Amino acid sequence: MTLSSCAMGVDLGRERRVDLNADLGEEITDDAGLLSVVTSANVACGFHAGNAAIMREVCAEAARLGVAVGAQVSYADRQNFGRVALEVAYDVLRDQVEEQVGTLSAIAGSEGTAVTYVKPHGALYHRTMDDPDQARAVLDGSGTLPVLGMPGSLWRQAVAAGRAVWHEGFPDRGYDESGRLVARGEPGALVTDEAAIVGNALALARRVESLCLHGDSPGAVAHARAVRVALEAAGWELRALA
């Protein structure tokens, strides 16, 4: 389906300003290449990918370039790259999120920057849209950090708690009729054509506050550059939400 017909909400009617984020520190991405393009970096905190050395490297370069740093928290599941939903008790998940945010915050601080938002990764991202207990665990484990994501339980609870919530869209992913992402592995889940990704980014920029490009996709850096060039040519200012 086309983005114009999916349930993405209405034009925000705001300034032509948008954030461009990507998942970094996952050991399979060109971190340096993406950091030269994006305005926000969702940094893996070691539970699905990454380690302290990689976190430090990404945070140092993000600080040098003025890129915002966010904690990309996940299930403790490196084997499946955090892409399998797990049954985790509220207090266990809360503590895991707190550990991830705390680890990245300490590293970021030592490199002259700070963690300015939280974004769940993979299966946790989608689970917290519908599971109020896991959503609450993510919120309670991440202090008062703004939340980057899509509407759902995590979104509603964050708003109710007075937390800032930033809506993101995915130019390189397919959407279903409900406005959710097509599940990975299903037909149409991934968009790989650069022209299509750019077109999606231009359409989504009117409806969301941040655009996410997946760093593990083939041609990720080239696609990110093409998206940035097209957005700026269309009069959009790229700026981190934080």
C-alpha positions in Angstrom: 0.0 0.0 0.0 1.1 3.6 -0.4 2.1 5.7 2.5 -0.5 8.3 1.6 -3.3 5.8 2.2 -2.1 4.2 5.4 -3.1 5.3 8.9 -0.1 7.6 9.5 -2.1 10.6 10.8 -2.4 14.0 9.4 0.0 16.7 8.3 1.5 18.1 11.5 1.2 21.7 10.2 4.5 22.6 11.8 7.8 24.1 10.8 9.6 22.2 8.0 12.0 20.6 10.4 12.6 16.9 10.8 15.0 14.5 12.6 16.8 11.7 10.8 17.8 8.7 13.0 19.5 5.4 12.5 20.3 2.4 14.6 24.1 2.3 15.3 26.6 0.3 17.3 25.1 -3.0 16.1 28.4 -4.4 14.8 26.9 -4.8 11.3 26.6 -1.1 10.2 28.8 1.6 8.8 28.6 3.7 12.0 30.9 6.4 10.7 29.2 6.7 7.4 25.7 7.0 9.0 26.9 9.4 11.6 28.0 11.8 8.9 24.4 11.9 7.6 21.9 11.5 10.5 21.0 13.9 13.3 20.2 11.3 15.9 21.8 7.9 16.7 20.0 5.1 18.4 22.9 3.3 20.0 22.7 -0.4 20.8 23.3 -0.9 24.5 24.8 -4.4 24.5 21.7 -6.6 25.0 20.9 -7.3 21.3 24.2 -6.1 19.9 27.2 -3.9 20.6 29.6 -3.6 23.5 31.2 -0.9 25.6 34.0 -0.2 23.2 31.6 0.3 20.3 29.3 2.4 22.4 32.2 4.6 23.3 33.3 4.9 19.6 29.8 5.9 18.4 29.3 8.4 21.3 32.7 10.0 20.7 31.9 10.6 17.0 28.4 11.7 17.7 29.7 14.2 20.2 32.2 15.5 17.6 29.5 15.9 14.9 26.7 17.2 17.2 24.5 14.1 16.6 22.1 13.3 19.4 22.5 10.0 21.3 19.5 7.8 22.2 19.5 4.5 24.1 18.3 1.7 21.9 17.1 -0.7 24.6 16.3 -4.4 23.9 15.5 -7.7 25.2 18.6 -9.6 26.5 18.8 -11.7 23.3 21.9 -11.4 21.2 21.3 -14.8 19.6 18.2 -13.4 17.8 19.3 -9.8 17.5 16.5 -8.8 19.7 13.9 -9.6 17.1 12.0 -12.3 18.9 9.3 -11.3 21.5 10.1 -12.6 24.9 8.0 -13.1 28.0 9.9 -11.1 30.6 8.5 -10.1 34.0 8.0 -6.4 34.6 10.6 -6.0 37.2 13.2 -8.0 35.3 12.6 -5.9 32.1 12.6 -2.7 34.0 16.0 -3.5 35.5 17.4 -4.6 32.2 16.3 -1.3 30.6 17.7 0.7 33.5 21.0 -1.2 33.1 21.2 -0.4 29.4 20.3 3.3 29.8 22.8 3.6 32.7 25.6 2.0 30.8 25.2 4.1 27.7 24.7 7.3 29.8 28.0 6.7 31.6 29.8 6.2 28.4 28.2 9.1 26.6 29.0 11.4 29.5 32.6 10.4 29.4 32.7 11.3 25.7 31.2 14.7 26.2 27.6 14.0 25.3 24.5 12.6 26.9 21.6 10.2 26.3 18.6 12.4 25.3 15.9 9.8 24.5 15.0 6.1 24.6 13.8 3.9 21.8 13.1 0.2 22.1 14.6 -2.1 19.5 13.1 -4.8 17.4 10.6 -7.1 19.0 10.5 -5.0 22.2 9.6 -2.0 20.0 6.5 -3.7 18.7 5.6 -5.6 21.9 5.5 -2.3 23.9 2.9 -0.9 21.4 0.4 -3.5 22.7 1.7 -4.8 26.0 1.1 -2.3 28.9 3.3 -4.2 31.4 6.3 -4.3 29.1 5.7 -0.7 28.1 5.6 0.4 31.7 8.8 -1.5 32.3 10.6 0.4 29.5 9.3 3.7 30.9 10.1 3.0 34.5 13.6 1.8 33.6 14.4 4.9 31.5 13.8 7.7 34.0 12.3 10.7 32.3 13.8 10.4 28.9 11.7 11.3 25.9 10.4 8.3 24.0 10.9 7.8 20.2 8.5 5.5 18.6 5.0 4.9 17.1 1.6 5.2 18.7 0.6 2.4 21.1 0.7 1.5 24.7 4.2 2.9 25.3 3.2 6.1 23.6 0.0 6.5 25.7 1.7 5.7 29.0 4.5 8.2 28.3 2.1 11.0 27.5 0.1 10.2 30.6 3.3 10.4 32.7 4.1 13.8 31.2 7.0 12.4 29.1 7.8 13.8 25.7 7.0 11.5 22.8 8.3 11.8 19.3 6.6 10.1 16.4 8.8 8.4 13.9 8.3 6.9 10.4 10.2 4.4 8.4 11.0 5.2 4.7 12.6 1.8 4.1 9.8 -0.3 5.6 6.4 -1.3 4.3 3.2 -0.4 6.2 0.0 -2.4 6.5 -3.6 -1.2 6.4 -3.6 -0.3 10.1 -0.5 1.9 9.9 1.8 -0.7 11.5 5.0 -2.0 10.0 4.7 -5.1 7.9 6.4 -7.9 9.8 10.0 -8.8 8.7 9.9 -11.8 6.5 6.6 -10.9 5.0 6.3 -9.6 1.4 6.7 -5.9 1.2 8.3 -5.6 4.6 11.5 -4.0 3.3 11.9 -1.2 0.8 15.2 -1.4 -1.0 14.7 0.8 -4.0 16.4 4.2 -3.4 13.9 6.2 -5.3 11.0 4.6 -3.3 12.8 5.2 0.0 13.3 8.9 -0.9 9.7 9.3 -2.0 8.5 7.7 1.3 10.8 10.0 3.3 9.3 13.1 1.6 5.8 11.9 2.3 6.4 10.8 5.9 8.2 14.1 6.8 4.9 15.9 6.7 3.4 13.5 9.3 6.1 12.5 11.8 8.9 14.2 13.7 11.7 11.8 12.9 12.6 9.5 10.1 14.4 6.2 10.8 16.7 4.5 8.3 17.9 1.0 9.1 21.7 0.8 9.3 21.6 -3.0 8.6 20.0 -2.6 5.2 22.0 -2.9 2.0 23.1 0.5 0.8 22.1 2.1 4.0 24.6 5.0 3.9 23.8 5.8 0.3 20.1 5.7 0.9 20.5 7.9 4.0 22.5 10.4 2.0 19.9 10.4 -0.8 17.1 11.0 1.7 19.0 13.9 3.3 19.7 15.5 0.0 16.1 15.2 -1.1 14.7 16.6 2.2 17.0 19.6 2.2 16.2 20.2 -1.5 12.5 20.2 -0.6 13.1 22.9 2.1 13.3 20.6 5.2 15.8 21.5 7.9 17.4 18.4 9.5 17.8 18.8 13.2 17.9 16.5 16.2 14.7 16.6 18.3 16.8 16.9 21.5 
